Each structure stands twice: as C-alpha cells, then as structure tokens.
Amino acid sequence: MKEMICIICPMGCHLKVDDSDVDNIKVSGNGCIRGVDYAKEEVMAPKRTVTSIVRVHGGKIKMVSVKTTDRIPKALIFKVLEQLKTITVDAPIYIGDEIIKNVCNTRINIIATKTVSKK
C-alpha cells in the first residue's frame, strides 16, 4: 500500500494506492475521478513538467526561463536538464518561442516562459 497526496487540484486528497496487482490498481481517498487517474499514472509511469533556464546571447539578461509544453516521463528529467545546459539562444526571445523541439524524443517541446529583449 502506498500513500500519496494528489496534486491535480487544490483539494490535495490523501490517496491510498494498492498496487499489489498492477492489472487492478485500487485507489481510495480521492475526491474525484482525476485522483484515481493521477494515482495510477504516478505508480505506473510518473510524469513531470520540467522548468529550468537557458543561456541567452546578446540579451538584456543572460538567462531565460523555459518549460516543457507537457509532462515528460520522470526518468528523463535529468537528460532534459543536461540537454538544456548545452543550449544558448540569441536574443530577442519571446514567451512561447520554441527552444528545443521534441526534447529527448518525447514529442514534447521546450518553450520560453519569459521575453528577453536585445541589449
């Protein structure tokens, strides 16, 4: 039996997950069906949104904040961060600009979450 707190909505339900039979995972303590889906995914294949920063060349500031456009498998987080360390983008950068397409072959992109103008 595993215990976790659902992070899908502000209710923060305390979930109990019985994953002794992976074909029939049982979840209790959820206030809505989204808690069940969250708990099952968290046990079987956890995913996270990644936020970080990337170096900027020729900008008013030297870094721009970035994030994944969707959640990626938790096991890939450090690979994504390593790839981001190698990136430098040229100013100007605008919110929503694609920084990396298909990061780590996930079909998920890295986008800028801030605008950085030229010096």
Backbone as a printed PyTorch tensor [residue, N CA C, xyz], in Angstrom:
tensor([[[  0.8610,  -1.1810,   0.0000],
         [  0.0000,   0.0000,   0.0000],
         [  0.9020,   1.2370,   0.0000]],

        [[  0.6160,   2.1530,  -0.9110],
         [  1.3440,   3.4170,  -0.9830],
         [  0.3960,   4.5450,  -0.6170]],

        [[  0.9580,   5.5750,  -0.0220],
         [  0.1810,   6.7670,   0.2890],
         [  0.7900,   7.9450,  -0.4450]],

        [[ -0.0820,   8.8080,  -0.9750],
         [  0.3910,   9.9940,  -1.6860],
         [ -0.6670,  11.0770,  -1.5930]],

        [[ -0.2500,  12.2770,  -1.8810],
         [ -1.1670,  13.4080,  -1.9250],
         [ -1.3720,  13.7700,  -3.3860]],

        [[ -2.6280,  13.8380,  -3.7890],
         [ -2.9540,  14.1930,  -5.1680],
         [ -2.6290,  15.6710,  -5.3930]],

        [[ -1.9800,  15.9620,  -6.5210],
         [ -1.6010,  17.3420,  -6.8410],
         [ -2.3600,  17.8850,  -8.0450]],

        [[ -3.3940,  17.1880,  -8.4670],
         [ -4.1350,  17.6050,  -9.6550],
         [ -4.9680,  18.8580,  -9.4090]],

        [[ -5.5310,  19.0000,  -8.2260],
         [ -6.3200,  20.1910,  -7.9140],
         [ -5.9520,  20.6750,  -6.5060]],

        [[ -6.4650,  21.8050,  -6.0850],
         [ -6.1020,  22.3490,  -4.7640],
         [ -6.6070,  21.5560,  -3.5600]],

        [[ -7.4790,  20.5780,  -3.7540],
         [ -8.0110,  19.8140,  -2.6200],
         [ -6.9250,  19.0050,  -1.9100]],

        [[ -5.9290,  18.5300,  -2.6380],
         [ -4.8350,  17.7720,  -2.0340],
         [ -5.2920,  16.5140,  -1.3130]],

        [[ -6.1100,  15.7190,  -1.9720],
         [ -6.6420,  14.4950,  -1.3500],
         [ -5.5090,  13.5460,  -0.9580]],

        [[ -5.6670,  12.9170,   0.1950],
         [ -4.7170,  11.9120,   0.6690],
         [ -5.1440,  10.5670,   0.1070]],

        [[ -4.3620,  10.0590,  -0.8240],
         [ -4.7100,   8.8370,  -1.5300],
         [ -4.0010,   7.6350,  -0.9360]],

        [[ -4.6810,   6.5240,  -0.9630],
         [ -4.0840,   5.2260,  -0.6310],
         [ -4.1790,   4.3900,  -1.8910]],

        [[ -3.0400,   3.8270,  -2.2820],
         [ -2.9580,   3.0940,  -3.5370],
         [ -2.4690,   1.6770,  -3.2650]],

        [[ -3.2880,   0.7140,  -3.6610],
         [ -2.9160,  -0.6930,  -3.5690],
         [ -2.5040,  -1.1340,  -4.9650]],

        [[ -1.1830,  -1.2740,  -5.1630],
         [ -0.6700,  -1.6740,  -6.4680],
         [ -0.1030,  -3.0900,  -6.4390]],

        [[ -0.5950,  -3.8970,  -5.5220],
         [ -0.1150,  -5.2810,  -5.4300],
         [ -0.4720,  -6.0760,  -6.6840]],

        [[ -1.5270,  -5.6800,  -7.3790],
         [ -1.9030,  -6.2810,  -8.6580],
         [ -1.9060,  -5.1470,  -9.6850]],

        [[ -0.8510,  -5.0620, -10.5070],
         [ -0.7130,  -3.9470, -11.4410],
         [ -1.8170,  -3.9140, -12.4950]],

        [[ -2.5190,  -5.0200, -12.6750],
         [ -3.6380,  -5.0390, -13.6110],
         [ -4.9330,  -4.5370, -12.9740]],

        [[ -4.9090,  -4.3780, -11.6650],
         [ -6.1030,  -3.9330, -10.9420],
         [ -5.6900,  -3.0370,  -9.7680]],

        [[ -5.1770,  -1.8550, -10.0770],
         [ -4.7300,  -0.9130,  -9.0510],
         [ -5.9530,  -0.3000,  -8.3880]],

        [[ -5.9620,  -0.3150,  -7.0570],
         [ -7.0940,   0.2240,  -6.3060],
         [ -6.6720,   1.5190,  -5.6220]],

        [[ -7.5160,   2.5400,  -5.7460],
         [ -7.2330,   3.8620,  -5.1730],
         [ -8.3950,   4.2530,  -4.2790]],

        [[ -8.0660,   4.7570,  -3.0880],
         [ -9.1030,   5.2850,  -2.1940],
         [ -8.6500,   6.6330,  -1.6530]],

        [[ -9.6000,   7.4020,  -1.1410],
         [ -9.3050,   8.7180,  -0.5730],
         [ -9.4450,   9.8530,  -1.5580]],

        [[ -9.7470,   9.5330,  -2.8020],
         [ -9.8620,  10.5670,  -3.8290],
         [-11.2170,  11.2480,  -3.7570]],

        [[-11.2110,  12.5690,  -4.0120],
         [-12.4550,  13.3330,  -4.0360],
         [-13.0850,  13.3680,  -5.4160]],

        [[-12.3250,  12.9660,  -6.4460],
         [-12.8610,  12.9450,  -7.8090],
         [-12.1220,  11.8870,  -8.6180]],

        [[-12.6070,  11.6130,  -9.8090],
         [-12.0160,  10.5870, -10.6700],
         [-10.6000,  10.9610, -11.1070]],

        [[-10.3090,  12.2570, -11.1540],
         [ -8.9590,  12.6680, -11.5660],
         [ -7.9060,  12.1660, -10.5930]],

        [[ -8.2660,  12.0240,  -9.3200],
         [ -7.3400,  11.4820,  -8.3250],
         [ -6.9780,  10.0410,  -8.6090]],

        [[ -7.9440,   9.2660,  -9.0810],
         [ -7.6900,   7.8680,  -9.4410],
         [ -6.7110,   7.8130, -10.6120]],

        [[ -6.9820,   8.6110, -11.6400],
         [ -6.0980,   8.6400, -12.8080],
         [ -4.6870,   9.0770, -12.4230]],

        [[ -4.5940,  10.1030, -11.5890],
         [ -3.2890,  10.5970, -11.1350],
         [ -2.5290,   9.5010, -10.3980]],

        [[ -3.1890,   8.8270,  -9.4560],
         [ -2.5260,   7.7950,  -8.6520],
         [ -2.0410,   6.6420,  -9.5200]],

        [[ -2.8580,   6.2200, -10.4610],
         [ -2.4590,   5.1100, -11.3410],
         [ -1.2500,   5.4950, -12.1870]],

        [[ -1.2810,   6.6990, -12.7520],
         [ -0.1400,   7.1420, -13.5530],
         [  1.1090,   7.2910, -12.6850]],

        [[  0.9410,   7.8040, -11.4880],
         [  2.0820,   8.0190, -10.5880],
         [  2.7430,   6.6860, -10.2120]],

        [[  1.9600,   5.6520, -10.1030],
         [  2.5000,   4.3320,  -9.7660],
         [  3.1160,   3.6640, -11.0000]],

        [[  2.4430,   3.7530, -12.1350],
         [  2.8720,   3.0280, -13.3310],
         [  3.9250,   3.7690, -14.1650]],

        [[  3.7310,   5.0590, -14.3820],
         [  4.6280,   5.8130, -15.2650],
         [  4.5650,   7.2960, -14.9030]],

        [[  5.2160,   7.7010, -13.8160],
         [  5.1300,   9.0910, -13.3730],
         [  5.7070,  10.0690, -14.3910]],

        [[  5.0630,  11.2320, -14.4780],
         [  5.4900,  12.2830, -15.3980],
         [  5.5430,  13.6060, -14.6530]],

        [[  6.3660,  14.5140, -15.1530],
         [  6.5090,  15.8290, -14.5460],
         [  6.7070,  16.8970, -15.6190]],

        [[  6.2740,  18.1110, -15.3170],
         [  6.6240,  19.2680, -16.1200],
         [  8.0070,  19.7100, -15.6530]],

        [[  8.8720,  20.0170, -16.5920],
         [ 10.2300,  20.4570, -16.2540],
         [ 10.3340,  21.9530, -16.5000]],

        [[ 10.8400,  22.6710, -15.5200],
         [ 11.1380,  24.0910, -15.6790],
         [ 12.6210,  24.2930, -15.4100]],

        [[ 13.2230,  25.1980, -16.1580],
         [ 14.6520,  25.4420, -15.9900],
         [ 14.9820,  26.8040, -16.5980]],

        [[ 16.2560,  27.0110, -16.8830],
         [ 16.7270,  28.2270, -17.5380],
         [ 17.7130,  27.8530, -18.6440]],

        [[ 17.8500,  28.7630, -19.6120],
         [ 18.7710,  28.5880, -20.7340],
         [ 19.5380,  29.8950, -20.9050]],

        [[ 20.7990,  29.7800, -21.2670],
         [ 21.6270,  30.9550, -21.5030],
         [ 21.1400,  31.7500, -22.7180]],

        [[ 21.2650,  33.0940, -22.6240],
         [ 20.8700,  33.9820, -23.7180],
         [ 22.0930,  34.7780, -24.1500]],

        [[ 22.3420,  34.8270, -25.4450],
         [ 23.4210,  35.6240, -26.0230],
         [ 22.8310,  36.9230, -26.5590]],

        [[ 23.4080,  38.0460, -26.1470],
         [ 23.0020,  39.3490, -26.6640],
         [ 21.7110,  39.8960, -26.0880]],

        [[ 21.3160,  39.3990, -24.9280],
         [ 20.0750,  39.8620, -24.3190],
         [ 20.3130,  40.8260, -23.1740]],

        [[ 19.2480,  41.5210, -22.7650],
         [ 19.3390,  42.4180, -21.6140],
         [ 19.6060,  41.6320, -20.3370]],

        [[ 19.1830,  40.3810, -20.3070],
         [ 19.5410,  39.4790, -19.2130],
         [ 20.1990,  38.2450, -19.8210]],

        [[ 20.9540,  37.5220, -19.0120],
         [ 21.7750,  36.4280, -19.5360],
         [ 21.0950,  35.0670, -19.5540]],

        [[ 19.8960,  34.9700, -18.9650],
         [ 19.1890,  33.6950, -18.9140],
         [ 17.7090,  33.9110, -19.2150]],

        [[ 17.0740,  32.8790, -19.7470],
         [ 15.6290,  32.9140, -19.9670],
         [ 15.0250,  31.6580, -19.3430]],

        [[ 13.8720,  31.8290, -18.6910],
         [ 13.1910,  30.6800, -18.1080],
         [ 12.4870,  29.8940, -19.2070]],

        [[ 12.4780,  28.5680, -19.0420],
         [ 11.8760,  27.6680, -20.0270],
         [ 11.0920,  26.5760, -19.3140]],

        [[ 10.2200,  25.8850, -20.0700],
         [  9.4850,  24.7520, -19.5180],
         [  9.0760,  23.8110, -20.6360]],

        [[  8.7260,  22.6000, -20.2460],
         [  8.2000,  21.6500, -21.2170],
         [  6.7560,  22.0050, -21.5300]],

        [[  6.3220,  21.7040, -22.7550],
         [  4.9440,  22.0010, -23.1490],
         [  3.9580,  20.9680, -22.6020]],

        [[  4.4730,  19.8910, -22.0630],
         [  3.6450,  18.8660, -21.4340],
         [  4.5400,  18.1210, -20.4500]],

        [[  3.9450,  17.2240, -19.7020],
         [  4.7230,  16.4520, -18.7320],
         [  5.5290,  15.3780, -19.4600]],

        [[  6.7490,  15.1560, -18.9920],
         [  7.6080,  14.1240, -19.5760],
         [  7.7910,  13.0090, -18.5630]],

        [[  8.1900,  11.8210, -19.0260],
         [  8.4790,  10.7430, -18.0740],
         [  9.5270,  11.1900, -17.0490]],

        [[  9.2400,  10.9060, -15.8100],
         [ 10.1120,  11.3320, -14.7100],
         [ 11.5520,  10.8470, -14.9000]],

        [[ 11.7110,   9.6870, -15.4920],
         [ 13.0490,   9.1220, -15.7060],
         [ 13.8910,   9.9520, -16.6750]],

        [[ 13.2660,  10.8280, -17.4530],
         [ 14.0080,  11.6360, -18.4290],
         [ 14.3720,  13.0270, -17.9360]],

        [[ 13.9520,  13.3860, -16.7450],
         [ 14.1730,  14.7520, -16.2570],
         [ 15.6430,  15.1570, -16.3240]],

        [[ 16.5390,  14.3230, -15.8250],
         [ 17.9480,  14.7190, -15.7920],
         [ 18.5560,  14.7680, -17.1940]],

        [[ 18.0900,  13.9380, -18.1210],
         [ 18.5520,  14.0180, -19.5090],
         [ 18.1240,  15.3390, -20.1420]],

        [[ 16.8950,  15.7510, -19.8670],
         [ 16.4020,  17.0290, -20.3840],
         [ 17.2380,  18.1720, -19.8110]],

        [[ 17.4820,  18.1430, -18.5110],
         [ 18.2720,  19.2050, -17.8830],
         [ 19.6910,  19.2460, -18.4400]],

        [[ 20.2750,  18.0900, -18.6960],
         [ 21.6200,  18.0560, -19.2920],
         [ 21.6090,  18.6780, -20.6830]],

        [[ 20.5660,  18.3930, -21.4580],
         [ 20.4670,  18.9800, -22.7900],
         [ 20.3040,  20.4940, -22.6980]],

        [[ 19.5200,  20.9680, -21.7370],
         [ 19.3220,  22.4090, -21.5810],
         [ 20.6140,  23.1280, -21.2120]],

        [[ 21.5070,  22.4570, -20.4840],
         [ 22.7890,  23.0730, -20.1130],
         [ 23.6270,  23.4240, -21.3300]],

        [[ 23.4140,  22.7340, -22.4390],
         [ 24.2460,  22.9240, -23.6280],
         [ 23.6930,  23.9870, -24.5740]],

        [[ 22.5250,  24.5240, -24.2700],
         [ 21.8350,  25.4380, -25.1780],
         [ 22.1390,  26.8970, -24.8450]],

        [[ 22.3890,  27.6760, -25.8950],
         [ 22.4400,  29.1340, -25.7920],
         [ 21.5720,  29.6700, -26.9190]],

        [[ 20.6660,  30.5790, -26.5930],
         [ 19.7820,  31.1550, -27.6120],
         [ 20.1280,  32.6240, -27.8050]],

        [[ 19.8500,  33.1370, -28.9880],
         [ 20.1160,  34.5300, -29.2990],
         [ 18.8860,  35.3810, -29.0090]],

        [[ 19.1130,  36.5470, -28.4100],
         [ 18.0320,  37.4970, -28.1630],
         [ 17.6520,  38.1370, -29.4900]],

        [[ 16.4270,  38.5630, -29.6760],
         [ 15.3500,  38.5530, -28.6960],
         [ 14.6670,  37.1830, -28.6060]],

        [[ 14.1300,  36.8970, -27.4500],
         [ 13.3360,  35.6900, -27.1800],
         [ 11.9720,  36.1730, -26.7010]],

        [[ 10.9300,  35.5160, -27.1530],
         [  9.5690,  35.8840, -26.7550],
         [  8.8910,  34.7040, -26.0540]],

        [[  7.9910,  35.0290, -25.1500],
         [  7.2330,  33.9890, -24.4600],
         [  6.6100,  33.0620, -25.5030]],

        [[  6.7980,  31.7790, -25.3030],
         [  6.2320,  30.7860, -26.2180],
         [  7.1680,  30.3550, -27.3270]],

        [[  8.3010,  31.0620, -27.5000],
         [  9.2640,  30.6400, -28.5230],
         [  9.7350,  29.2230, -28.2340]],

        [[  9.8310,  28.4280, -29.2830],
         [ 10.3200,  27.0580, -29.1540],
         [ 11.8440,  27.0880, -29.0080]],

        [[ 12.3270,  26.5280, -27.9210],
         [ 13.7630,  26.4900, -27.6490],
         [ 14.3520,  25.1540, -28.1090]],

        [[ 13.6760,  24.0620, -27.7980],
         [ 14.0630,  22.7290, -28.2660],
         [ 12.7950,  22.0180, -28.7250]],

        [[ 12.8510,  21.4600, -29.9110],
         [ 11.7210,  20.6820, -30.4240],
         [ 11.9720,  19.2050, -30.1210]],

        [[ 10.9370,  18.4990, -29.6990],
         [ 10.9960,  17.0570, -29.4760],
         [ 12.1420,  16.6770, -28.5290]],

        [[ 12.1840,  17.3010, -27.3750],
         [ 13.2690,  17.0700, -26.4220],
         [ 13.3350,  15.5860, -26.0340]],

        [[ 14.5060,  15.0210, -26.1260],
         [ 14.7590,  13.6110, -25.7800],
         [ 13.7710,  12.6610, -26.4530]],

        [[ 13.3720,  12.9840, -27.6790],
         [ 12.4500,  12.1470, -28.4560],
         [ 11.1300,  11.8780, -27.7450]],

        [[ 10.6210,  12.8760, -27.0260],
         [  9.3660,  12.7230, -26.2880],
         [  8.1680,  13.2850, -27.0460]],

        [[  8.4040,  13.9780, -28.1740],
         [  7.3810,  14.7310, -28.9040],
         [  6.8890,  15.9340, -28.1110]],

        [[  7.6500,  16.2950, -27.1010],
         [  7.3350,  17.4510, -26.2570],
         [  8.4240,  18.4880, -26.4740]],

        [[  8.0170,  19.7510, -26.5270],
         [  8.9530,  20.8300, -26.7970],
         [  9.3040,  21.5900, -25.5200]],

        [[ 10.4160,  22.2960, -25.5890],
         [ 10.8100,  23.2400, -24.5450],
         [ 10.5180,  24.6290, -25.0950]],

        [[  9.7870,  25.4400, -24.3100],
         [  9.4500,  26.7960, -24.7590],
         [  9.9070,  27.8270, -23.7310]],

        [[ 10.0930,  29.0450, -24.2110],
         [ 10.4520,  30.1620, -23.3290],
         [  9.2160,  30.5940, -22.5480]],

        [[  9.4340,  30.9510, -21.2890],
         [  8.3240,  31.4270, -20.4540],
         [  8.5010,  32.8960, -20.0790]],

        [[  9.4350,  33.5700, -20.7630],
         [  9.7260,  34.9700, -20.4930],
         [ 10.2220,  35.6030, -21.7820]],

        [[ 10.0110,  36.8850, -21.9200],
         [ 10.5500,  37.6280, -23.0420],
         [ 11.8850,  38.2540, -22.6250]],

        [[ 12.8780,  38.1120, -23.4930],
         [ 14.1900,  38.7330, -23.2590],
         [ 14.5110,  39.5470, -24.4930]],

        [[ 14.6180,  40.8670, -24.3280],
         [ 14.9400,  41.7310, -25.4460],
         [ 16.4410,  41.8450, -25.6360]],

        [[ 16.8220,  42.3630, -26.8000],
         [ 18.2500,  42.5750, -27.1120],
         [ 18.8060,  43.6740, -26.2260]],

        [[ 20.1290,  43.6470, -26.0510],
         [ 20.8330,  44.6950, -25.2910],
         [ 20.5870,  46.0380, -25.8930]]])
